[in-house]
């Protein structure tokens, strides 16, 4: 089961652009790691020094192995130099949403989706039909 990982970076005042540049430099290599399914970087509109990385990994273990590799290679220390506090990492599961008028479809490697049932209308129901 995939896991959603939110990593929060609180950049030192005026260092957000340096942080984004470091993420941009390392991102292609991150995307090639075993188990990495997607990564999106977001910057807070109200606090530009607050940046998150929203990621999806095949498992928590894949992400933890990735972070151990990044730490061993010294990249985690590079991030820490730009931050006011330690990286904050949180792990989330997908929560299936069910609606009274929807049916649930699940595919093993795709996110849960909802499909709204549409009433069938025959041509005899149409005006002039």
Backbone torsions as a table, in degrees:
resi	resn	phi	psi	omega
1	UNK	NA	130.9	178.9
2	UNK	-66.1	155.2	176.9
3	UNK	-126.1	140.8	175.2
4	UNK	-95.1	130.1	-177.5
5	UNK	-120.2	128.4	174.8
6	UNK	-112.2	118.1	176.4
7	UNK	-109.7	125.4	-178.1
8	UNK	-107.7	131.7	178.1
9	UNK	-115.7	123.0	174.6
10	UNK	-106.9	98.1	-176.2
11	UNK	-71.5	149.0	172.1
12	UNK	-61.5	150.2	-179.5
13	UNK	-51.1	129.4	178.8
14	UNK	78.8	4.3	-177.7
15	UNK	-107.6	6.2	-178.0
16	UNK	-58.3	-42.5	-179.1
17	UNK	-65.0	-35.8	176.5
18	UNK	-66.0	-40.6	178.1
19	UNK	-63.0	-46.7	179.2
20	UNK	-61.5	-39.7	178.7
21	UNK	-63.0	-40.4	178.3
22	UNK	-65.7	-43.5	177.7
23	UNK	-61.4	-45.7	-179.7
24	UNK	-58.9	-39.8	-179.8
25	UNK	-66.7	-40.2	-174.3
26	UNK	-90.1	-17.2	-173.6
27	UNK	-57.7	-45.5	-179.1
28	UNK	-56.7	-38.8	178.8
29	UNK	-68.7	-36.4	177.7
30	UNK	-62.6	-43.9	-177.4
31	UNK	-64.7	-21.8	179.1
32	UNK	-86.9	-4.9	-177.0
33	UNK	-71.6	145.3	177.8
34	UNK	-58.2	127.2	177.0
35	UNK	93.7	-12.7	179.1
36	UNK	-77.8	120.5	-178.1
37	UNK	-102.5	-35.7	177.2
38	UNK	-167.1	154.6	177.1
39	UNK	-142.8	133.4	174.3
40	UNK	-132.3	134.0	179.8
41	UNK	-103.4	134.5	-178.2
42	UNK	-130.0	140.2	178.0
43	UNK	-116.9	130.3	-179.0
44	UNK	-63.2	126.6	-179.4
45	UNK	-66.2	-34.1	-176.4
46	UNK	-90.3	-24.5	179.0
47	UNK	-134.2	85.2	-173.9
48	UNK	-58.9	-18.5	177.4
49	UNK	-81.8	0.0	178.8
50	UNK	-103.2	111.4	-175.9
51	UNK	-127.3	139.1	175.5
52	UNK	-122.4	155.4	171.3
53	UNK	-116.3	115.6	177.7
54	UNK	-98.7	116.4	-172.5
55	UNK	-126.3	156.6	171.6
56	UNK	-127.4	127.5	180.0
57	UNK	-123.8	153.6	179.8
58	UNK	-59.5	-32.8	177.5
59	UNK	-159.9	164.2	176.2
60	UNK	-62.1	-39.0	179.4
61	UNK	-59.1	-40.8	177.2
62	UNK	-58.7	-44.9	-179.8
63	UNK	-65.9	-43.4	-179.5
64	UNK	-62.8	-38.8	175.9
65	UNK	-64.4	-41.5	178.0
66	UNK	-60.4	-47.7	-179.0
67	UNK	-64.9	-36.6	176.9
68	UNK	-62.9	-40.4	178.1
69	UNK	-64.8	-44.6	178.3
70	UNK	-62.1	-40.0	-179.8
71	UNK	-66.9	-44.5	179.2
72	UNK	-59.5	-37.0	-178.4
73	UNK	-83.0	-2.5	175.8
74	UNK	90.3	-2.2	-177.8
75	UNK	-70.3	-33.7	179.1
76	UNK	-60.8	-39.6	177.8
77	UNK	-64.1	-36.6	177.2
78	UNK	-61.9	-40.8	176.9
79	UNK	-63.7	-47.0	-175.7
80	UNK	-57.6	-32.9	178.6
81	UNK	-62.5	-24.7	-176.7
82	UNK	-97.5	-3.8	-171.3
83	UNK	-109.2	153.9	175.9
84	UNK	-83.8	-19.3	180.0
85	UNK	-151.6	172.8	179.6
86	UNK	-61.0	153.4	172.1
87	UNK	-55.0	139.7	173.3
88	UNK	-108.8	124.1	-178.0
89	UNK	-119.8	129.6	177.3
90	UNK	-130.0	146.7	-176.2
91	UNK	-116.1	133.4	-177.6
92	UNK	-130.9	144.1	170.5
93	UNK	-95.5	153.0	170.7
94	UNK	-69.0	142.9	177.0
95	UNK	-115.2	114.3	179.5
96	UNK	-64.8	136.1	177.7
97	UNK	-107.2	127.3	178.5
98	UNK	-116.6	134.5	176.2
99	UNK	-115.2	153.0	-177.5
100	UNK	-58.6	-32.9	-176.9
101	UNK	-103.8	19.3	-178.2
102	UNK	-124.2	154.9	173.6
103	UNK	-111.5	152.3	-174.6
104	UNK	-100.9	133.1	176.3
105	UNK	-122.8	133.1	178.2
106	UNK	-130.3	129.2	172.8
107	UNK	-113.8	139.0	-172.3
108	UNK	-50.5	-36.5	-175.1
109	UNK	-116.2	18.7	178.5
110	UNK	-123.2	152.6	178.3
111	UNK	-65.2	157.5	176.7
112	UNK	-62.4	138.9	178.6
113	UNK	-130.3	155.1	176.4
114	UNK	-111.3	139.6	176.7
115	UNK	-122.1	123.2	179.7
116	UNK	-81.8	132.3	177.9
117	UNK	-77.2	127.8	-179.8
118	UNK	-105.2	126.5	-179.8
119	UNK	-61.6	140.5	178.7
120	UNK	-83.4	135.0	179.5
121	UNK	-120.8	126.4	178.6
122	UNK	-90.4	165.8	-179.3
123	UNK	-64.7	-23.3	179.4
124	UNK	-73.5	-18.0	177.0
125	UNK	-81.5	-19.6	-176.8
126	UNK	-76.7	150.9	177.4
127	UNK	-57.2	133.1	179.1
128	UNK	79.4	3.5	-175.2
129	UNK	-97.6	NA	NA
